[in-house]
Amino acid sequence: MSRSPFFVALCLAVSMAAMRPAFSAEAPFEPGLMRLAEVLGSLHFLRNLCGEKGDQWRGEMEKLLDSENPDPERRARFIASFNRGYRSFGGTYTQCTASATEAISRYMKEGETLSRDIASRYGN
């Protein structure tokens, strides 16, 4: 099965994050990780809306949480970001449209960029 560049970059980012020591919630990569969680939530909603069945993007979020091993407060922020991304499209789209497909494309690109940037800037 062929993997998307975003998936590969996310795996790399998660792997790199797992190799680094724990940082405080004020770490410079924190906003990027929270945005990545939001992107994953958006993709989870949109890709399922447009015919993808399964929990691939929720699974990617779980991998991110596992690699970060956040304290309860930080974990709650990750989950809130994922849920915000998921809910952001729930009121807008009830069926797959051309604009929903375009949003998927934009979020895939953004997620790939975030993953690559986080891994290259902050990975070991």
C-alpha positions in Angstrom: 0.0 0.0 0.0 1.4 3.4 -1.0 1.7 5.9 1.8 1.2 9.7 1.3 4.1 12.0 1.8 2.2 13.6 4.7 1.9 10.2 6.4 5.6 9.5 6.0 6.6 13.0 7.3 4.2 12.6 10.2 5.8 9.3 11.1 9.2 10.9 10.9 8.1 13.8 13.1 6.7 11.5 15.7 9.8 9.3 15.6 12.0 12.4 16.0 9.9 13.7 18.9 10.1 10.4 20.6 13.9 10.6 20.6 14.2 14.0 22.2 14.1 14.8 25.9 10.9 16.2 27.4 10.4 19.9 27.0 8.0 22.2 28.8 4.7 23.3 27.4 6.5 26.6 26.4 8.8 24.8 23.9 9.1 26.7 20.6 7.6 23.7 18.7 4.4 23.6 20.8 2.3 25.8 18.5 3.2 23.7 15.5 2.3 20.5 17.4 -1.0 22.0 18.4 -1.7 23.1 14.9 -0.8 19.6 13.6 -3.3 18.1 16.0 -5.9 20.5 14.7 -5.1 19.5 11.1 -5.4 15.9 12.0 -8.9 16.5 13.4 -9.9 18.4 10.2 -8.6 15.6 8.0 -10.4 13.0 10.2 -13.7 14.7 9.5 -13.2 15.7 5.9 -11.6 12.4 4.6 -14.4 10.4 6.2 -17.0 12.8 4.8 -15.5 12.3 1.3 -15.6 8.5 1.4 -12.5 7.4 3.4 -13.6 4.8 5.9 -11.7 4.3 9.1 -9.8 6.1 11.8 -6.4 6.7 10.1 -6.2 10.3 11.2 -7.4 9.6 14.7 -4.7 6.9 14.7 -2.1 9.5 13.7 -3.3 11.7 16.5 -2.9 8.8 18.9 0.7 8.2 17.6 1.4 11.9 18.2 0.1 11.6 21.8 2.1 8.4 22.4 5.3 10.0 21.2 4.8 13.2 23.2 3.6 11.4 26.3 2.2 14.7 27.6 1.1 15.5 31.1 -2.7 15.6 31.6 -3.0 19.3 31.0 -1.0 19.3 27.8 -2.8 16.1 26.7 -6.1 18.0 27.1 -4.8 20.8 24.9 -3.8 18.3 22.2 -7.2 16.7 22.3 -9.0 20.1 22.3 -7.0 21.1 19.2 -7.9 17.8 17.4 -11.6 18.3 18.3 -11.5 21.9 17.2 -10.2 20.8 13.8 -12.9 18.1 13.6 -15.8 20.4 14.6 -14.6 23.3 12.4 -16.0 21.6 9.4 -19.0 19.8 10.9 -21.2 22.9 10.6 -19.9 23.7 7.1 -20.0 20.4 5.3 -22.7 17.8 5.4 -21.6 16.2 2.1 -18.4 16.0 0.1 -18.1 18.9 -2.2 -15.4 20.3 -4.5 -14.5 22.8 -1.7 -14.3 20.0 0.9 -11.9 18.2 -1.5 -9.9 21.3 -1.9 -9.8 21.7 1.9 -8.5 18.1 2.2 -5.7 19.0 -0.3 -4.7 22.1 1.6 -4.7 20.4 5.0 -2.7 17.5 3.6 -0.1 19.9 2.4 -0.1 21.9 5.7 0.2 18.7 7.7 3.1 17.5 5.6 4.9 20.9 6.0 4.3 21.1 9.7 5.6 17.5 10.2 8.7 18.1 8.1 9.4 21.5 9.8 9.0 20.2 13.3 11.2 17.1 12.6 13.9 19.1 10.9 14.0 22.0 13.4 13.5 20.2 16.6 14.4 16.5 16.0 17.6 15.1 17.2 
